[in-house]
C-alpha cells in the first residue's frame, strides 16, 4: 500500500509515492468485487480483505453432560 503527497492550489503537484506497509489482498471471487480495503475516517487504520493463513488445527474437546460433573 502506498501514499502520495499532493499539493493543491494554483498548481496541482503530486509527489513521489511512499510505501506504507506490505499487504496481500485476496483474489477477486467475482467481477463485481472492486474494493479489497477500506480506510477509517481519521485515516489512521486500514481494513484489508486478505486470505486466512492455514495454521495447525488443535483438537477440540467436547464434554457432554457437563452439569452432572458439577454435582460430584
Beta strands, then each sheet from edge to edge (+ up, - down):
strand 1: 2-7
strand 2: 13-19
strand 3: 37-39
strand 4: 46-48
sheet 1: 1+ 2-
sheet 2: 3+ 4-
end
